[in-house]
Amino acid sequence: MNTRQLLSKDLLDRQSFEARYTPWDHPVQQLEARPLNTQDSTDYWQQLTGSLQTAPQMLLDGIWEMVEGGTDEMRLQEDWGNVIPVQVPGSIHQALVEAGIIGDPAFGENADTAKVYSHKTWWHRCSFTLDPNRKWQQPKLNFAGVSPACEVWLNGHSLGYHNGAFGGPAYDISAIVQKENTLIVKVHPAPLGNEWNIWHSTVVFNCNYGWHYVNLPAVGIWQSVQIEGEPTVSIDNPYIAALNEDNAIAGRLDLSMTLSSSSAYWAGTLHGVIEPDNFAGTAVSFSHVIDAENVATDEGSLHLQLQIPDHQLWWPIDMGEQHLYRLKLLYIPDNTKQQTAAQADIDPMDISTVLADSKELTFGIRDIRMDPLPQGQQPEMYNWTFTVNGQPFFAKGTGWCTMDALMDFRREKYEHFLALTAQQHVNFMRAWGGGMPETDDFYDLCDRLGILIMQEWPTCWGSHANQPYDALEETVIINTLRLRNHPSLIMWGGGNETSSELDHESMQMMGRYSIELDGTRPFHRTDPLGGSTHDHIVWNGWTPAYSFDYYAGLDDRMLSEFGLASSPNMESVKRYLPEAERTVWPPEPGKSFYHHLPAFDTRDEMRILSEFADSFVPCDSLENFVTGTQMAQVVSLRHKMERARCHWPEQIGVVTYKLNDVYPGVSWATIDWYGAPKMSHYFTADAYAPLMVSIVFDKLNSPEHQQSLPVYLLDDRKQLTGEWTAGVRVYDANLQVMLSESWQDSGSSGQVRQLGQVDIPACSLEAAPLLVVSELIQAGNVLNRTFYWINFDARQGVLMNLPDTELDLHIQPDQDKEKIEQQVEAEQHKQQNGMEQAADSNKQHGKVESRSQYPYQVTVTNRGNCPAVAVELYQTVDYQLLPGEAEYHDEPPFLAEDNFIWLDSGESRTLQVSSIQNIAVRAWNSRS
């Protein structure tokens, strides 16, 4: 027997990486966990830390000085002349905008002007006073991120050069630092050259180098800068995890860390508390005496194990709650041994300089693994069945793009986009190699929302073979250690779309560290590979009608990148277009509209997308281009998404490209750069709903053919109880029911169940389009409803020429704005402190809603005699009166909890919205 055939690609790759160790190799020592209630936990920790001296820290974030160019000798002098204030963390472009030197790079063609500044040298300077009353033992200067490269001086002394944006440099400054200090950072220019490979000379996020949507490389000190004193004994890189399913179910946790010290005498006691972070539950305390003789001389590594009583598991969205715990660690050196050593002249350290160290992190108790596909393990196939806490599930995925080309990574922006991601019911995101190892805020929010992440390292198309090995290795080490405690992190990836150099030493290095520094997650050399596929039919030259059918009938095990570009909403397009261009159609090539097309129209995107839009409406205005491309995007995405779900477990996931944008423009995103949801956002939420009736289509524009459409009940959480009715209604072009089917049963029958089929007869072109409604009803309540449209390409514009209906919009009268704002502020405060209870039934079903996003309530009623199709809530905007670039940049987008809905005649629906200012309602058959 060929034993290789019994192994998966995961195991074969793992063997080839030749890992030397894992975090769990040292002998395990058992800890006794002492249960505590919340108050006792707080009191215990205060008693431990109340009188201790800890190693000091000092953030240097804030307003620095910035100048452009000049020699080293010139800039190391005190007189810089006219300086530009720059925020650290931040980018040089943000500072230039605020100083009035350049216009908003997101507006018009300003990015071309802004790009010039990306290729200049920018000097940053700050002064700081080191508190003389603190014990600054062996202080270190730590940079969390400078892009793309830098040199550093402190008090005129050169500290060194560093290349790579994602962590570092770090320097021992104990021999240089004084009470009063001057720190100077020379931020090197972004490399200039061919956008497809010039970034190979460093390690940065590369989707802003011109091959994607914008050619505007990011430059600046984009992460925090900090001085850190050294404790007597340091707790380094604590890592806590349930190492397998049995341990997760039992609440048994393994904890590893490294203790380090510049003193030879470092005996003491490690104290710890594990307490619920975002729910009410049992806390525990523990302690562990460290005898220096029992710590490995060169490593100081510890491997501990304890069990949490009455623990709560962490689950992905739509599968359960996202219970998080907070781990607090404190190392208190043994004073007696320190003093004895000092008195004996063995160690010069005085007892007064003994400093404790503390660390905190959040984590979740869960086991996530990749199991084989139904056909078993194969040597060329990764194990692709996602399984959490023993429960296999379908990966409802999308791609995550770096959020801003100029590194505006504010937490509130992440909160906005990721809350919308959760409302799409996305449980899996691919943070692809065109982007970056994501920030702490990103991962903290994904932990709290239950969104699983595949984190790829910042390489594309084999760039790892050319990028500087040392910079890439540092990126992998720093960020693996930083991210590995997050329960939302499910796997590592070597980069995006690499078809060569898969065995290169850099790839082997990335795979090796995934074991040596983590050991609990799989590593995929690239994506697509080993069973996953990417598909970009938009560039294949096929007709839109063929392309729509192609995606609808696509059967891939794991389609991890596909989609179609569409325009942002009208309100967003007008934000980046100058006033003179807002009413011009067709747009003038080379002007602002083309500047905000994918890859600047270098692949003929304007013509291609106009043809797709023409499938729905005449592409004779900006408004119709917006509507047509958004409808085309919905059709391209939703049918493949639902088809894959209905064919689980043979098809185990689908990942659309993509959720968000690095820059405003026409793109493949479902939520634009400003945070405004497109039509595809709402239909993604339909296609990924945890409980729905789904219909699988093979042909979307074949009215001359009879079709038999399979109908499925999808129940991700197996939550359906009691009696229910699933129904399908088919409407003709006059919005008359031409046929209907229904199925009745009770309880749940698993995640996927085929109910039957609907047989649609062939029809004439005059009967086109057909609209198909599917719904799930229980006790007279609609639990889920969506609708589809087919045969829409038979006659152009037919979906906008359906029989008219009349809509009524009622704004709830008792909405006190001041009271709502107070409620929003209170909720935000609770969320920031991580103590909000997750008991709402909507959240349990995966419908994460935030009062802060949707504080207002409106009711829409269909007063007409026929259904209202694609009912949309929106804000009216006078495009001629829009303010200029500076005033309009940060205006919040209008949001509705649901949109583009179907309303039967006489039916009402109450919805939450973000604003009632200038609110209006329309539908495809109600535009007045």
Buried (B, 14 or more C-beta within 10 A) or exposed (E): EEEEEEBBBBBBBBEEBEBEEBBBEBEBEEBEBBEBEBEBBBEBBEEBBEEEBBBBEBEBBEEBBBBBEBEEEEBBEEEBEEBBEBBBBBBBBBBBBBEEBBBBBBBBBBBEBBBEBBBBBBBBBBEBEBEEEBBBBBBBBBBBBBBBBBBBBBEEEEBEEBBBBBBBBBBEBBEBBEEEBBBBBBBBBBBEEEBBBBBBBBBBBBBBBBBBBBBBBBBBBBBBBBBBBBBBBBBBBBBBBBBBBEBBBBBBBBBBBBBBBBBEBBBBBBBBBBBBBBBEBBBBBBBBEBEBEEBEEEEBBBBBBBBBEEBBBBBBBBBBBBBBBBBBBBBBBBEEBBBBBBEEEEBEBEBEBBBBBBBEBBBBBBBBBBBBBEEEBBBEBBBBBBBBBEBBBBBBBBBBBBBBBBBBBEBEBBBBBBBBBBBBBBBBBBBBBBBBBBBEBBBBBBBBBBBBBBBBBBBBBBBBBBBBBEBBBBBBBBBBBBBBBBBBBBBBBBBBBBEEBBEBEBBBBBBBBBBBBBBBBBBBBBBBBBBBBBBEBBEEEBEBBEBBBBBBBBEBBBBBBBBBBBBBBBBBBBBBBBBEBBEEBEBEEEBBBBBBBBBBBEBEBBEBBBBBBBBBBEBEBBBBBBBBBBBBBBBBBBBBBBBBBBBBBEBBBBBBBBBBBBBBBBBBBBBBBBBBBBBBBBBBBBBBBBBBBBBBBBBBBBBEEEBEBBBBBBBBBEEBEEEBBBBBBBBBBEBEEBBEBBBEBEEBBEBBBEBBBBEBEEBEEEBBBBBBBBBBBBEEEBBBBBBBBBBBBBBBBBBBEBBBBBBEBEEEEEEEEEEBEEBBEEBBEEBEEBBBEBEEEEBBBBBBBBEBBBBBBBEBBBBBEBBBBBBBBBBEBEBEEBEEBEEBBEEEBBBBBBBBBBBBEEBEBEBBBBBBEEBEBBBBBBEE
